[in-house]
Structure formats: C-alpha cells, structure tokens
Amino acid sequence: MTDARLRHGRASLALSFFAQGVAFALLVTRIPAIQDRYGISDGLLPAFLAAVPVLAGVASVVTERLVKRIAPSVVLRWAQPLVVLALLGVAAGSEVWQVALALGVFGLAVGALDASMNMLGVSLQRAYGRSIMLGFHAAYSLGGIAGASFAWVGAHWDLSLLVSYLPVAGVLLPAALVGSRWYADGERDGERGGERGGERAGEAARKGALEGQGVAFKLLLPLCLVMTFAYIGDSTVSNWSAKYLQDVLGSSEELATVPYNAYMVTTLLGRAVGDLGVRRFGAVAVVRCGTVLAAAGFGVVAVAPGAWVGILGFTMLGLGLCVIVPQTFAAAGRLAVESGGPGASDAAVARLNVFNYVGFLVGSPLVGALGDVWSYRWAMVVPMVLVLVTLRYARSFEMQQAGYGVGHERPRVVDVGRGGNEV
C-alpha cells in the first residue's frame, strides 16, 4: 500500500471516530429530553437504555462473521450513515414504538460501527509499524466533547431534539459518506480502486478468516477482562461523578458538572500524546502507568474531603483510563495475528468489542447498588480494585514480533508524516 493511501485511510478513519463521538454524545447527553418527548416512565427508561449496548454487542458478534465475507471498510461505510440516520429517528418520532425502533437501529449500527472502526485501526497500525490507535480514540474523545457541547447549546436554548440534531447530522452524514471513499483495510487493502478494490479486500478478508478461525478464546480472555473493567471504571465516572460530588462531597449543582468535563478533557489529552508514550516506553509501561494512575484516581475520589479534591481524582481517572482501551484493541489484534494469521485480527477485535458493552452495562448498576447498601465512598473502591487487575495481565500488551517501544521497534512497512501523532 502506498504512503498516500495510508495517509488518506488514517485521516478518513479519524473522521469516522470523531463523527461517532459526536453522535453518541448527542444521544446520551439528551436522554432527559428524549424521556420527556416520548413520556417514557422512570421505570421503563433503564430498559430502553440497556437495549442499546445489548443490541450493539449482538451486532459486534454478527460483524465478526460478516467480515469473513466482506471487508471491514464496507461494513463501516454503511454503518456510519445508519448511526446518524437513527439519531435523527430518535429526534423525529412521536410514539414510544418509534423511539424504541430508532434506538434499536442505533444500537445495532453502533455495534457494527465500533467493531469495524477498531478493526481498521488495528490493521492500519500494523501497516504503519508504530502505535497510532490512541490517536484514533483521541478523535473519538474530541467528538464526544463537541457533541456534548452541541447538546448543551440545544438544552440551553430549549431547542427541540430535531432542531438540535438536524444541523449536526447535516454535516456528519455527507462528511462520513465522502470520507468513506478513502477507508483503507490496512495490510489487506493492497490497491485503490473503488468497488474492485473493495472486492479484493473482501477476498483477502475471506482468505485470512479461514487462516485465523482456530484462535482460542482463552488467548483473549485476559484482554476481555481488562476491557470490561476499564469500561466499568468509565461508566462509573459518566453515571455517578455528578451525583457523588453533589450528594457525598456537598458541592453545588453547577460544580457537580465539572468532574465529567475534566474527565473528558484529560481523556482527550492523554490519548493525544499516548502514541508517543507507547513508541518511547512500550505498551506495557504505558498501560501499567495508566492503570496505577486510574486506581489512584478512584482512591482519591473515595477519600476526598471536599469537592475540589474529588474533581482532582476524576481528572486523574481520565489520564489513567484513557490509554487502556485503545491499547487493549491493539494487543488483541497483535496476539490474534501471531497465533492465527492476519485474518484472525478482525475476529479478535469483534469479540473484544463485545466486552466494552458488558462493562458499560455492569458498571453503573454495580456502583449504584453498592452505594445504596453500603456507601458511595466504598463503592468507588470496587472499580479501583477491578482496574488494578489490569496489572496482573499487563504482559499481554507486550510487543514481540510487532513492537513499537524502546529497543524493539520492528521495521516499518511505511512511515507516513513527520509528526509522531498526527491524524
């Protein structure tokens, strides 16, 4: 694959990550408005919210099978516009069954989108021969901040959901369609050429899938646990940081919004420079440091005497957790290739992707239940302990045949661009 093809593929995939961050943030930050629009009861709302990650997990499993026949870039090309259209469907309906249908489509599309995006990211990193996955996830974090900001504007000016979503969708939809022209399937996409190139990539995917179908799940189990525990930590921050600051640490309602904003900003910053750290110190060292920092953040939150110390803890969490998920995807792809051949990487990423939804589903109710029967301070200790389990499996992130760290960087297939972390 040419240098230009990889550059274009990297930029278009970063755009896809950004667009997904915007779309997901627009949905989750306007949940109260969605509930009001459709008259969804408090008892029924958790079922609606849980359906999205459950269906996303189902779609991720289906995507694993689908990419044995077609290239991940083709899946992503169709899934991304479907996410945006489903978001508009959530805003445009008037009956409960309509929002249920739109959220169902959104969940299925998100599952296929997350799986195929990370498949492409892992294969592009392999083609580059150096760490770039954190940069893609930084684009997602930036999109999340942008989406939350757009949602705030809509809520502040009391705009309807459709009026709030439509301008953003009007930009994201054509951008995603245009950007999909340059998706690159990493090492498998040897030529550029529209439909013919997609057919060649699909044939390569089918051949690689046959080579890699014997990969054992036990090989991925440590990384699946790491992914689950990381998302339990992430969902704890997103769902409980405001309540914790206000109810436990006695902050004002306005100050209670700061922790999650600080978490999002530090997540972006950590991912923006994370690839440089992986290239300089190796993935194992970066994951270990991130794990220790995240656990320390939960510890600070648990013992915080006041609101500002609690905010410091949530800020530490952003810097620590941000590196774990992208590196887990990268490690899964590498381990699968080493054990089962190039075709095994996509299957490994799809299976691993399911566990981010498991962590998302488990995290919030787990902390809530512990807070009710115990205390919210002690509840913060549980995700701290779970995140620390990552240290036990840190060697799973070690680069062997395809390393990017100190003293073991493999010869690059190509080296694109002057900077270390450009997207």
C-alpha positions in Angstrom: 0.0 0.0 0.0 1.3 3.5 -0.9 2.1 6.1 1.6 -0.7 8.4 0.2 -3.2 5.6 0.5 -2.3 5.0 4.2 -2.4 8.8 4.9 -5.8 9.1 3.4 -7.0 6.0 5.2 -5.8 7.2 8.5 -7.4 10.7 8.1 -10.7 9.2 7.0 -10.8 6.7 9.9 -10.0 9.5 12.3 -13.0 11.4 10.9 -15.1 8.3 11.5 -14.0 8.1 15.1 -14.8 11.8 15.6 -18.3 11.5 14.0 -19.1 8.5 16.2 -18.0 10.5 19.3 -20.3 13.4 18.3 -23.3 11.1 17.6 -23.0 9.1 20.8 -22.6 12.2 22.9 -25.6 13.8 21.3 -27.7 10.8 22.3 -26.6 10.2 25.9 -26.5 13.8 26.9 -30.1 14.5 25.8 -31.6 11.4 27.5 -33.8 13.6 29.8 -35.2 15.4 26.7 -35.8 12.1 24.9 -37.7 10.8 28.0 -39.8 13.9 28.2 -40.6 13.9 24.4 -41.9 10.3 24.5 -43.3 10.2 28.0 -41.1 7.3 29.0 -41.5 6.4 32.6 -38.6 6.2 35.0 -39.2 2.5 35.4 -39.1 1.9 31.7 -36.2 4.1 30.9 -33.5 1.7 32.1 -34.8 -0.9 29.7 -34.5 1.5 26.8 -31.0 2.5 27.8 -29.9 -1.1 28.3 -31.2 -2.2 24.9 -28.7 -0.1 23.1 -25.5 -1.8 24.4 -27.1 -5.2 24.3 -28.0 -4.8 20.6 -24.6 -3.3 20.0 -23.0 -6.4 21.4 -25.2 -8.6 19.1 -24.1 -6.5 16.1 -20.5 -6.9 17.1 -20.8 -10.7 17.0 -22.6 -10.5 13.7 -19.9 -8.2 12.3 -17.2 -10.8 13.2 -19.0 -13.2 10.9 -19.7 -10.6 8.3 -16.1 -9.5 7.8 -15.3 -13.1 6.7 -17.1 -12.3 3.5 -16.7 -8.6 3.1 -14.0 -6.1 4.2 -14.4 -4.1 7.4 -14.3 -0.9 5.4 -17.5 -1.9 3.6 -19.2 -2.5 7.0 -18.1 0.9 8.3 -19.1 2.6 5.1 -22.8 1.6 5.6 -22.9 1.6 9.4 -21.8 5.2 10.0 -24.6 6.8 8.0 -27.1 4.5 9.6 -26.0 5.7 13.1 -26.6 9.3 12.1 -30.0 8.5 10.5 -31.0 6.5 13.6 -30.1 9.5 15.7 -32.4 11.7 13.6 -35.1 9.0 14.0 -34.9 9.3 17.8 -35.5 13.0 17.4 -38.2 12.9 14.8 -40.7 10.4 16.2 -43.8 10.9 18.4 -44.7 7.5 19.6 -42.9 5.2 22.0 -42.6 2.4 19.5 -40.9 4.8 17.1 -38.2 5.8 19.6 -37.8 2.1 20.5 -37.3 1.2 16.8 -34.8 4.1 16.3 -32.8 3.2 19.4 -32.8 -0.4 18.3 -31.3 0.5 14.9 -28.9 2.9 16.7 -27.6 0.1 18.9 -27.2 -2.4 16.0 -25.4 0.2 13.9 -23.2 1.3 16.7 -22.1 -2.3 17.4 -21.1 -2.8 13.7 -19.5 0.7 13.6 -17.4 0.2 16.8 -16.2 -3.2 15.7 -15.3 -2.3 12.1 -13.7 1.1 13.1 -11.4 -0.7 15.5 -10.6 -3.5 13.0 -9.5 -0.8 10.6 -7.5 1.0 13.3 -5.7 -2.2 14.3 -4.9 -3.2 10.7 -3.6 0.4 9.9 -1.4 0.4 13.0 0.1 -2.9 11.8 0.7 -1.4 8.3 2.3 1.7 9.8 4.5 -0.4 12.1 4.1 2.0 15.0 1.4 3.0 17.6 -1.4 5.1 16.1 -4.5 3.6 17.9 -4.6 6.2 20.7 -4.8 8.9 18.1 -8.0 7.5 16.7 -9.5 7.3 20.1 -8.4 10.8 20.8 -10.5 11.8 17.8 -13.4 10.0 19.4 -12.9 11.9 22.6 -12.8 15.2 20.7 -16.0 14.3 19.0 -17.6 13.5 22.4 -16.7 16.9 23.7 -18.0 18.5 20.6 -21.3 16.5 20.8 -21.8 17.3 24.4 -21.2 21.0 23.6 -23.8 20.9 20.8 -26.2 19.2 23.2 -25.7 21.9 25.8 -26.5 24.6 23.2 -29.7 22.7 22.4 -30.7 22.4 26.0 -29.7 26.0 26.9 -31.8 27.5 24.1 -34.6 25.0 24.7 -34.4 23.7 21.2 -36.4 20.6 20.1 -34.4 17.4 19.6 -34.9 17.5 15.9 -33.8 21.2 15.6 -30.8 20.3 17.8 -29.8 17.2 15.9 -30.6 18.2 12.3 -27.7 20.7 11.6 -25.1 18.3 13.1 -26.5 15.4 11.1 -26.5 17.6 8.0 -22.7 17.9 8.4 -21.8 14.5 9.7 -23.8 12.5 7.1 -22.2 13.8 4.0 -18.8 14.0 5.7 -19.0 10.3 6.6 -20.1 9.4 3.1 -17.3 11.3 1.4 -14.7 10.2 3.9 -15.6 6.5 3.4 -14.1 6.7 -0.1 -10.6 6.6 1.4 -11.1 3.9 4.1 -8.1 1.5 3.9 -8.1 -2.1 5.2 -4.5 -1.9 6.3 -2.2 -4.6 5.1 -5.0 -6.4 3.3 -6.0 -3.5 1.1 -3.2 -3.6 -1.4 -4.8 -1.5 -4.1 -7.0 1.5 -4.5 -9.9 1.2 -6.9 -13.5 1.7 -5.8 -15.6 -1.4 -6.0 -12.8 -3.6 -7.4 -10.6 -2.6 -4.5 -13.4 -3.5 -2.1 -13.8 -6.9 -3.8 -10.1 -7.6 -3.5 -10.1 -6.6 0.2 -13.1 -8.8 0.7 -11.4 -11.8 -0.9 -8.4 -11.1 1.3 -10.6 -11.0 4.3 -12.2 -14.3 3.5 -8.9 -16.0 2.9 -7.5 -14.5 6.2 -10.5 -15.6 8.1 -10.0 -19.2 7.1 -6.4 -19.0 8.2 -7.4 -17.5 11.6 -10.6 -19.3 12.5 -8.8 -21.5 15.1 -7.9 -18.7 17.5 -8.8 -19.8 21.1 -10.9 -17.5 23.2 -8.7 -18.2 26.2 -6.0 -16.3 24.4 -8.2 -13.2 24.5 -9.7 -13.7 28.0 -7.2 -11.5 29.9 -7.8 -8.7 27.4 -11.6 -9.2 27.6 -11.4 -8.8 31.4 -9.2 -5.7 31.1 -11.7 -4.2 28.6 -14.7 -5.0 30.9 -13.0 -3.5 34.0 -11.9 -0.4 32.1 -15.5 0.3 30.9 -16.8 -0.3 34.4 -14.5 2.5 35.5 -15.6 4.7 32.6 -19.3 4.2 33.2 -18.8 4.9 36.9 -17.4 8.3 36.0 -20.0 9.1 33.4 -23.0 8.0 35.5 -22.0 8.8 39.1 -19.5 11.6 39.2 -22.1 14.4 39.4 -24.2 12.6 42.0 -21.1 11.7 44.0 -19.8 15.3 44.1 -23.2 16.7 45.0 -24.5 14.2 47.4 -21.4 12.9 49.0 -18.9 15.8 48.8 -21.5 18.5 49.2 -20.9 20.5 46.0 -23.3 22.8 44.2 -25.3 21.5 41.2 -23.2 23.6 38.9 -19.9 22.4 40.3 -21.1 18.8 40.1 -20.9 19.1 36.3 -17.2 19.8 36.4 -15.8 16.3 37.1 -17.1 14.7 33.9 -16.0 17.6 31.8 -12.5 17.4 33.4 -12.5 13.6 32.8 -13.4 14.1 29.1 -10.7 16.8 28.6 -8.0 14.7 30.3 -9.0 11.7 28.3 -8.5 13.6 25.1 -5.1 15.0 26.2 -3.9 11.6 27.4 -4.9 9.9 24.1 -3.4 12.8 22.0 0.1 12.1 23.4 -0.4 8.4 24.3 1.0 7.1 21.0 4.3 9.0 21.7 4.5 7.3 25.0 4.0 3.8 23.5 6.7 4.4 20.9 9.1 5.7 23.6 8.4 3.4 26.5 6.4 0.5 25.1 2.8 -0.5 25.5 3.3 -2.5 28.8 4.8 0.5 30.6 2.1 2.9 29.3 -0.7 0.5 30.4 0.8 -0.1 33.8 1.2 3.7 34.4 -2.3 4.3 33.2 -3.6 1.6 35.5 -1.8 2.9 38.6 -2.9 6.4 37.9 -6.6 5.4 37.3 -6.6 3.3 40.6 -5.0 6.2 42.4 -7.8 8.5 41.0 -10.5 6.2 42.4 -8.7 6.2 45.7 -8.6 10.0 45.8 -12.3 10.2 45.0 -13.1 7.6 47.7 -11.3 9.6 50.5 -11.8 13.1 49.2 -12.7 15.5 52.0 -14.3 18.0 49.6 -15.4 18.7 46.1 -12.2 20.0 44.6 -10.2 17.0 45.8 -12.9 14.8 44.3 -12.5 16.7 41.0 -8.8 16.0 41.1 -9.5 12.3 41.5 -11.8 12.3 38.5 -9.2 14.2 36.5 -6.6 11.5 37.4 -9.0 8.9 36.2 -9.2 10.5 32.8 -5.5 10.5 32.3 -5.2 6.9 33.5 -8.1 5.1 31.9 -7.7 6.8 28.5 -4.8 4.6 27.4 -6.2 1.2 28.4 -9.0 0.6 25.9 -7.1 1.6 22.6 -4.1 -0.5 23.7 -6.3 -3.4 24.5 -7.7 -3.4 21.0 -4.2 -3.2 19.6 -2.9 -6.0 21.8 -5.9 -8.3 20.8 -5.2 -7.7 17.1 -1.5 -8.4 17.5 -2.0 -11.6 19.6 -4.5 -12.9 17.1 -2.1 -12.3 14.2 0.7 -14.0 16.0 -1.3 -17.1 16.8 -3.8 -17.4 13.9 -2.6 -15.3 11.0 -3.7 -11.9 9.6 -7.4 -13.0 9.2 -7.6 -13.6 13.0 -7.2 -10.0 13.9 -10.7 -8.9 12.8 -12.4 -11.7 14.7 -10.4 -10.9 17.9 -11.3 -7.2 17.7 -15.0 -8.0 17.2 -15.1 -10.4 20.2 -13.2 -8.0 22.4 -15.6 -5.2 21.4 -18.5 -7.0 23.0 -16.9 -6.6 26.4 -16.9 -2.8 26.3 -20.7 -3.1 26.3 -20.5 -5.7 29.1 -18.5 -3.2 31.2 -20.9 -0.4 30.3 -23.9 -2.4 31.4 -22.4 -3.7 34.6 -20.6 -0.5 35.8 -23.5 1.8 36.6 -25.9 -0.6 38.4 -22.9 -2.1 40.3 -21.8 1.2 41.8 -25.4 2.2 42.4 -26.3 -1.0 44.2 -23.2 -0.8 46.4 -23.8 2.8 47.1 -27.3 2.1 48.3 -26.5 -0.9 50.5 -23.0 0.2 51.7 -21.8 3.7 50.9 -20.8 5.6 47.8 -17.3 6.1 49.1 -16.8 2.4 49.5 -18.5 1.8 46.2 -15.6 3.7 44.5 -13.2 1.2 45.9 -14.7 -1.6 43.8 -13.9 -0.2 40.3 -10.4 0.7 41.8 -9.7 -2.9 42.6 -11.1 -4.1 39.3 -8.9 -1.7 37.3 -5.9 -2.8 39.3 -6.5 -6.3 37.9 -5.0 -4.9 34.6 -1.6 -5.0 36.3 -1.9 -8.8 36.5 -2.4 -9.0 32.7 0.0 -6.2 31.7 2.3 -8.7 29.9 -0.5 -9.4 27.4 0.3 -6.0 26.0 3.9 -6.8 25.3 5.1 -6.3 21.8 7.0 -9.3 20.5 7.1 -9.7 16.7 5.5 -6.3 16.1 6.6 -4.0 18.8 6.6 -0.2 18.9 8.5 0.5 22.1 12.1 1.0 23.3 14.6 -1.3 21.7 12.2 -3.4 19.8 10.5 -1.4 17.1 10.1 -3.5 14.1 11.0 -2.2 10.6 8.1 -0.1 9.3 6.1 -1.2 6.3 5.7 2.5 5.7 6.3 5.7 7.7 3.9 8.4 7.0 4.1 12.0 8.0 6.6 14.0 10.0 4.9 14.1 13.4 4.5 11.3 15.9 0.8 11.5 16.5 -0.8 13.3 13.5 -4.2 12.1 12.5 
